[in-house]
Amino acid sequence: MRQFFRSIAVLSLLFLVAESRADDLDDFIRKQMQKRHVPGLSIAIIQDGKIVKAKGYGFIDKTGSTPVTPSTLFQAGSISKSVAAVGALHLTEEGKLSLDEDVNIKLKAWKVPENEFTKDKKVTLRGLLSHTTGLTVHGFPGYEVGTPIPTVVQILDGSPPANTPSVRVDFVPGTRWRYSGGGYTVMQQLMLDVTGTPFPEFMQTTVLGPLNMLESTYQQPLPADKAKVTATGHYGDRTMVKGRWHIYPEMAAAGLWTTPSDLARFAMGIQNAFAGKPGSVLSKQMTQQMLTDQKDKDGLGVFLEGEGNTMRFGHNGRDEGFDALLTAGAETGQGVAIMINANDNSRMMGQIVEEVAKAYHWAGYKSAVPTKRVAIPVTSKTLTAYEGRYELYNNRMIAFEATKDRLFSLVDGFEDEEFVPETPTRFASADRDIYLTFSPNAKGEVTELVWKNGKEERKIPRIGPSSMQLSRHQTLTQTAHAKLKRR
């Protein structure tokens, strides 16, 4: 009996620890969303080969009328490529495609135009999957609801009503890496030509269904029953996408509608196949090829991080108004999928991944800042002098704004990274190894700062005031003019 009660006590303690961990993670996610003005977020976490958390936060749009649930559909953006890659690799295992033959042998409705770059080296499926074919067109903006939608052949040729240039080879295939959504659109046509089955139907039967991704679809536009359970996209300034979302006939590259739970099931399918478990869509040998670096840490449809038993695979995604992230350990039985109904250029989703890794004790993730930052008081006049836009890299700006006794970097007009004053001129990032050092002149003006990121240290020039400073100046000017008019 004593052993029984001891076991109950241990189980209760474990439950309380798990509940506390979940509460802390929930609080972190909500704070990040609030800071970044993200209307809705959905997450699924894999631990020990199972989904241990699937939760929605916020709302399907900024009006706040309908909550996000784990079943709310989001656009996956370029994560569509990873899922589509499994379909193409399955066809390879069936002998209908070959990783290393000229794709023009099997293409029927359209062929890759030959030119001086393809004289000796041809475009192959391996090259399409690993972005090494030399094909153009990085990504696709999609099409507004209600506007003409081009065929895949029209997209590949850049013919109206396509809104992107033609997909063509402009360097020798295999010689270097360059991201190409155009290449995956060639792959979509290739898969259609060899199966004779519409791409959404083929993917449903071959990949989505077998992996139990039952809420997912490549159908473009969405059927009415699916359209009822979607989030609405929001741009970087948080205005809503006209028509709620865009239509993507470039399905393999950007057309998947899904949930984080379904993406987690996809990742677990890859993990199971990599381990050689029966019932997988791909064989162990093919999955090993998929997770082998082809060039620049790019596998076949996924990007790779880490080494050995902590190697991770995954992909990011962006469509108009939607961002997504998937990362999972090849051998660890861990992973996370995050989807938001906004285009957000901050570090938010990466920070959430780090917080998940910390909460669930994932190997291979380490906190960049081991100690808590201690702030000293700094006058508002001093902080204001540091505000403005700085040129971090060539034509890439970073802006800083003062809030209370802190500096914050701004991304898309919203707060992103917090910098804590360690001295009146030196500020440290609150969560990673980055430091800012300002050197005001005799008049208190700042023309540059020293940016230190790990071992990298360099001066970056101040370009001018931030948009918020300009807005404040405009408000003060308008107020002054209004007072003059009243007089």
Buried (B, 14 or more C-beta within 10 A) or exposed (E): EEEEEEEEEEEEEEEEEBEEBBEEBBEBBEEBBEBBBBBBBBBBBBBEBEBBBBBBBBBBBBEEEBEBBBEBBBBBBBBBBBBBBBBBBBBBEEEBBBBEEBBBEBBEEBBBEEEEBBEEBBBBBBBBBBBBBBBBBEBBEBBBBEEEBBBBEBBBBBEEEBBBEBBBBEBBBBEEBBBBBBBBBBBBBBBBBBBEBEBBEBBBEBBBEBBBBEBBBBBBBBEEEBBEBBBBBBEBEBEBBEBBBBBBBBBBBBBBBBBBBBBBBBBBBBBBBBBEEEEBBBBEEBBBBBBEEBBBEBBBBBBBEBEEEBBBBBBBBBBBBBBBBBBBBBBBBBBBBBBBBBBBEBBBBEBBBBBBBBBBEBEBBEEEEEEEBEBEEBEEEBBBBBBBBBBBEEEEBBBBBBEEBBBBBBBBBBBBBBBBBBEBBBBBBBBBEBBBBBEBEEEEEBEBBBBBEEEEEEEBEBBEBBEBBEEBEEEEEEEEEEEEEEE
